[in-house]
Amino acid sequence: MIALVLAAGALGCEDPPVAAPEPPPLTLVGDDPSDAPIDAVTPAELERFAQGDARFELPFREAQGLGPRYIQRSCVSCHEDDARGPSVVRRLAVTSGDPHEILPFGDVVRPRAIGEARPLLPPPSGVREEARLAPPVFGRGYLEAIPDETLLRYEREQAAGDDGVRGRAHRVARSSAVALADGAPTLGRFGLKGRLATLDEFVADALVGDMGLTSPHRPSEPPGPDDVEDARPGVDLTRDDVERLVDYVRLLAIPRREPRPGAELFVMVGCARCHVPRARTRTDHPVEALRDVEAAVYTDLLLHDMGLGLADGIVEGDASGREWRTPALIGLRFQRRLLHDGRAETVLGAIAAHASEGSEANVSVERFGRLSPTDRATLVAFVEGL
């Protein structure tokens, strides 16, 4: 499992693993775009993709319902080039009492405000901040299209193993404001702890949480420390506004990769136990281009206990403060920093951070440490090229 931390001393070994040699520099062909639509979309779908793309880059204004407290004015401000952008969201965690407690002003710091609204800064007493990086959005349509049954099969297979990996599907409550289409997922797969099941929820949740933009999917303003309203009465965005953004995210392609050696090592070490390289999408997906496709997603979309080293203490739905949904390694080469809070600057550092007391990844990290220096460098370079 190559997904989250390696403090060398956390393995309980007398000597830490020898550092891998510097991998060869990553060479990319052409401009290596990360904002292309998936192949074989229809002309109508391509048009909606383009319209959603324009909305994704649009700075929202106060007259359109922005705020009264917000993080950024546009989607692209946090998701630059559809990868991890410059923004770091600061989540809030209760440090005493019930970790499920709902904070009176929401669970995210919104540092900007319009009019007379006051930003939520600093955090209230008894609450600490945890950094969260903005996630990539390309390839998300494939993640949504993987059947629930596949995730439940992963859950059963891991429970039968002997390497300590015990992923579990995040069974989430569905929003009554989001229509449940036939075959739509009911297991969480979006958000760092998998608290959202569909892209409709994912996009609407980001709009209201990050920009204060309400919609039929999320009609209530996020709480704040005052009674100031935004400049647009009622619901800010139409269902069509949200769905155009959803179509754009759903139809973003997985960036093409240049082949690199190391796939066998990825499996041998155990990375593929959680970062499952490929999964087949459902056969009845409403978008034909996403139907019955074997997609290179590198995730099982399950929650895993990553131990004390990565614990943030934040409970989301049924996910504990030590659990994280396996991140898809789609387009990892575009990411400037790694892990949920950006603590790792390199793939090697991210592998190291996977190991700590109670982490399901300890066995995999230990296997990585036993590889020869050449094999370690090959495996790191393979992951860097994803």
C-alpha positions in Angstrom: 0.0 0.0 0.0 1.6 3.2 -1.1 -1.0 5.7 0.0 -0.2 7.7 3.2 3.4 7.8 5.8 7.2 6.1 6.9 8.7 7.3 10.1 11.5 4.8 10.1 11.3 4.2 13.8 7.7 3.2 13.7 8.4 -0.1 12.1 10.0 -1.6 15.2 13.1 -2.5 13.2 16.6 -2.1 14.5 17.9 -0.3 11.4 15.8 1.9 9.1 15.5 0.9 5.5 18.3 2.2 3.3 17.1 5.3 1.4 16.4 4.7 -2.3 18.7 6.2 -4.9 17.5 9.3 -6.6 15.0 8.1 -9.3 15.6 9.2 -12.9 13.9 12.5 -13.9 10.3 12.1 -15.2 10.1 12.7 -18.9 6.7 13.6 -20.3 5.7 13.6 -24.0 4.0 16.7 -25.4 2.2 19.1 -23.1 0.8 16.3 -20.9 -2.7 17.8 -20.5 -4.8 17.1 -17.4 -8.1 18.7 -18.6 -9.0 16.7 -21.7 -12.4 15.0 -22.0 -12.7 11.2 -22.0 -12.6 9.6 -25.4 -15.8 8.8 -27.4 -18.0 11.3 -25.7 -21.0 12.4 -27.9 -21.1 16.0 -29.4 -23.8 16.9 -26.9 -21.7 15.6 -24.0 -18.7 17.5 -25.3 -20.8 20.7 -25.4 -21.8 20.2 -21.8 -18.2 19.5 -20.9 -17.1 22.8 -22.4 -19.9 24.7 -20.7 -19.0 23.1 -17.3 -15.3 23.9 -18.0 -16.2 27.6 -18.4 -18.2 27.5 -15.1 -15.3 25.8 -13.4 -13.0 28.8 -14.2 -15.7 31.4 -13.5 -15.0 33.8 -10.5 -18.4 34.1 -8.7 -19.5 37.5 -7.5 -21.5 38.7 -4.5 -24.5 39.4 -6.7 -24.5 35.7 -7.7 -24.7 34.6 -4.1 -21.0 34.3 -3.1 -20.4 34.2 0.6 -21.0 35.7 3.0 -18.0 33.7 4.1 -15.9 31.8 1.5 -12.5 30.3 0.8 -12.1 31.1 -2.9 -14.2 32.7 -5.7 -13.8 30.0 -8.3 -13.4 26.2 -8.5 -10.1 26.6 -10.4 -8.6 28.6 -7.6 -8.3 25.4 -5.6 -8.0 22.9 -8.5 -5.5 24.6 -10.8 -5.2 22.7 -14.1 -7.6 20.1 -12.5 -4.8 18.9 -10.2 -4.0 19.9 -6.6 -4.1 23.7 -6.7 -2.5 26.2 -4.3 -5.3 26.3 -1.8 -5.1 24.5 1.6 -8.4 24.2 3.3 -8.3 24.2 7.1 -10.6 21.7 8.7 -11.7 22.0 12.3 -11.6 19.2 14.8 -13.1 19.0 18.3 -10.2 18.3 20.7 -12.4 17.4 23.7 -15.8 15.9 24.2 -17.8 14.2 21.5 -15.8 14.0 18.2 -19.2 13.8 16.4 -20.1 17.2 17.7 -21.4 19.7 15.1 -19.5 22.9 15.4 -21.7 26.0 15.5 -20.0 27.8 12.7 -19.2 24.8 10.5 -16.2 22.5 10.2 -14.0 24.5 7.8 -12.3 27.9 8.1 -13.6 30.4 5.5 -11.0 33.2 5.7 -12.7 35.6 3.3 -15.9 37.5 3.8 -18.1 40.0 2.0 -20.0 43.0 3.5 -20.3 42.8 7.2 -19.7 39.1 7.5 -16.8 38.1 9.8 -14.5 35.2 8.7 -14.3 32.2 11.1 -10.8 33.0 12.4 -9.3 32.0 14.8 -10.9 28.7 15.7 -13.1 28.5 18.8 -11.6 27.3 22.1 -11.4 23.5 22.2 -11.0 23.2 18.4 -7.9 22.7 16.4 -7.1 23.2 12.7 -6.1 20.4 10.3 -4.7 21.2 6.8 -6.4 19.6 3.8 -5.2 19.8 0.3 -7.6 20.4 -2.6 -8.0 17.0 -4.3 -7.6 16.4 -8.0 -10.8 16.1 -10.1 -9.7 14.4 -13.2 -10.9 10.8 -13.7 -13.6 11.1 -11.0 -16.3 9.9 -13.4 -14.6 6.5 -13.5 -14.6 6.3 -9.7 -18.3 7.1 -9.6 -18.9 4.4 -12.2 -17.3 1.5 -10.3 -20.2 -0.6 -9.0 -20.9 -0.8 -5.2 -20.6 -4.6 -5.6 -16.9 -4.2 -6.6 -16.1 -2.2 -3.4 -17.9 -4.8 -1.3 -15.9 -7.6 -3.0 -12.6 -5.8 -2.1 -13.9 -5.5 1.5 -14.4 -9.3 1.6 -11.1 -10.2 0.0 -9.1 -8.0 2.3 -10.8 -9.4 5.4 -9.7 -12.8 4.3 -6.0 -11.8 3.9 -3.2 -12.1 6.5 -1.3 -8.8 5.9 -3.3 -6.6 8.2 -5.2 -4.8 5.4 -8.8 -4.5 6.5 -10.5 -1.9 4.3 -14.2 -1.2 4.6 -16.7 0.5 2.5 -18.1 3.8 3.8 -21.8 3.3 4.1 -23.1 6.9 4.0 -26.5 8.6 4.4 -27.9 10.0 1.2 -29.0 13.6 0.8 -32.7 13.8 0.2 -32.0 16.8 -2.1 -30.0 14.7 -4.6 -32.0 12.4 -6.8 -30.9 8.8 -6.7 -30.7 7.6 -10.3 -30.9 3.9 -11.1 -27.5 2.3 -10.5 -26.0 5.4 -8.8 -23.6 4.5 -6.0 -24.7 4.4 -2.4 -21.3 3.8 -0.9 -19.0 6.8 -0.1 -16.2 7.4 -2.5 -15.5 11.1 -2.7 -13.9 13.3 -0.1 -10.7 12.3 1.8 -12.8 10.0 4.1 -15.3 9.0 1.4 -18.3 10.8 3.0 -20.0 11.5 -0.4 -21.3 8.8 -2.8 -21.9 10.8 -6.0 -20.4 13.6 -8.0 -23.6 15.6 -7.7 -23.1 15.6 -4.0 -19.4 16.2 -4.3 -19.8 19.3 -6.5 -22.8 20.8 -4.6 -21.0 20.2 -1.3 -17.9 22.1 -2.5 -19.9 25.0 -3.9 -21.7 25.6 -0.6 -18.9 24.7 1.7 -16.1 26.6 -0.1 -18.0 29.5 -1.7 -21.3 29.7 0.2 -23.2 29.1 -3.1 -26.4 27.3 -2.4 -28.3 25.1 -4.9 -31.3 22.7 -4.9 -28.8 20.0 -3.9 -27.6 22.0 -0.9 -30.2 24.8 -0.2 -28.9 25.9 3.2 -26.2 28.4 3.8 -23.2 27.2 5.9 -23.3 28.5 9.4 -21.4 31.5 10.5 -20.6 33.7 13.6 -23.2 36.4 12.6 -26.5 36.8 10.9 -25.3 38.4 7.7 -26.9 37.1 4.5 -25.3 37.0 1.1 -26.4 39.5 -1.6 -28.7 37.0 -3.4 -31.9 36.0 -1.6 -32.9 32.4 -1.8 -31.1 29.6 -3.6 -28.0 30.9 -5.5 -27.5 28.4 -8.3 -29.9 26.4 -10.4 -29.9 22.7 -10.7 -28.6 23.1 -14.3 -25.7 25.2 -13.0 -24.6 22.4 -10.8 -25.2 19.7 -13.3 -23.0 21.5 -15.9 -20.1 21.5 -13.4 -20.9 17.9 -12.6 -20.8 16.9 -16.3 -17.4 18.6 -16.6 -15.9 16.7 -13.7 -17.6 13.5 -14.7 -16.2 13.6 -18.2 -12.6 14.6 -17.4 -10.2 11.9 -18.7 -7.6 10.0 -16.8 -4.4 11.7 -18.0 -2.4 9.4 -20.4 0.7 7.8 -18.9 4.0 6.9 -20.3 4.8 3.2 -19.5 7.4 2.6 -16.8 8.8 -0.5 -15.2 7.8 -1.3 -11.7 4.2 -2.6 -11.9 5.2 -6.0 -10.7 7.0 -4.5 -7.7 3.9 -2.4 -6.9 2.0 -5.7 -6.6 4.7 -7.6 -4.8 5.2 -5.1 -2.1 1.5 -4.9 -1.4 0.7 -1.4 -2.7 -1.9 -2.9 -5.0 -3.9 -4.3 -2.1 -5.4 -0.9 -1.5 -4.3 1.0 -4.6 -6.0 -1.5 -6.9 -4.6 -0.7 -10.3 -7.6 -1.3 -12.4 -11.4 -1.6 -11.9 -14.3 -2.2 -14.4 -17.1 0.3 -14.5 -20.8 -0.6 -14.5 -22.4 -1.9 -17.7 -25.5 0.3 -17.5 -23.9 3.7 -16.9 -25.9 6.5 -18.5 -22.7 7.9 -20.2 -21.8 5.3 -22.8 -18.1 6.3 -22.8 -18.0 5.3 -19.1 -19.9 2.1 -19.6 -18.1 -1.3 -19.0 -14.6 0.2 -19.1 -11.5 -1.1 -17.3 -10.1 2.1 -15.8 -6.6 2.6 -14.3 -7.8 4.2 -11.0 -5.3 2.8 -8.4 -7.7 2.7 -5.5 -10.1 0.4 -3.8 -12.2 3.4 -2.5 -12.3 1.8 0.9 -11.6 3.3 4.3 -8.4 2.1 6.0 -7.0 2.7 9.5 -3.7 4.4 8.8 -2.6 4.5 12.4 -1.6 7.2 14.8 0.9 8.8 12.4 -1.8 10.0 10.0 -4.7 10.4 12.4 -6.3 13.8 12.3 -9.0 13.2 14.9 -11.8 14.3 12.6 -14.8 12.1 12.3 -16.7 12.2 9.0 -19.8 10.1 8.8 -18.8 6.5 9.8 -15.1 7.2 9.3 -13.0 7.6 12.4 -10.2 10.1 13.0 -7.6 7.4 12.0 -9.4 6.3 8.8 -8.8 7.5 5.3 -10.3 6.5 1.9 -7.6 5.1 -0.3 -6.7 8.0 -2.6 -6.7 7.3 -6.4 -3.2 7.7 -7.7 -4.6 9.2 -11.0 -2.3 11.9 -12.2 -0.1 11.7 -9.2 2.8 13.2 -11.3 0.9 16.5 -11.4 0.8 16.8 -7.6 3.3 19.1 -5.9 2.8 17.7 -2.5 1.3 14.4 -1.2 -0.9 13.0 1.5 -4.1 14.7 2.8 -2.2 17.6 4.4 0.7 17.9 2.0 3.3 16.8 4.6 5.2 14.7 2.0 7.2 16.4 -0.7 8.2 13.2 -2.4 6.8 9.7 -3.2 9.5 8.3 -1.0 8.3 10.5 1.9 4.7 9.5 1.3 5.6 5.8 1.5 7.5 6.4 4.7 4.5 8.2 6.2 2.3 5.1 5.7 4.0 3.4 8.7 3.0 4.1 12.3 1.4 2.4 15.2 -1.7 0.6 14.1 -1.4 1.4 10.4 -2.7 -1.2 8.0 0.2 -0.3 5.7 3.0 -1.4 8.0 3.6 -4.7 6.3 3.8 -3.1 2.9 6.2 -0.4 4.1 8.4 -3.1 5.7 8.4 -5.0 2.4 9.4 -1.8 0.6 12.3 -1.4 3.0 13.6 -4.9 2.2 13.8 -4.3 -1.6 17.2 -3.7 -3.1 18.1 -0.1 -3.7 17.6 -0.5 -7.4 14.1 -2.0 -7.0 13.2 0.7 -4.5 14.2 3.4 -7.1 12.3 1.6 -9.8 9.1 1.4 -7.7 9.3 5.0 -6.7 9.8 6.1 -10.3 6.8 4.0 -11.3 4.6 5.7 -8.8 6.0 9.1 -9.8 4.9 8.5 -13.4 1.3 7.7 -12.6 
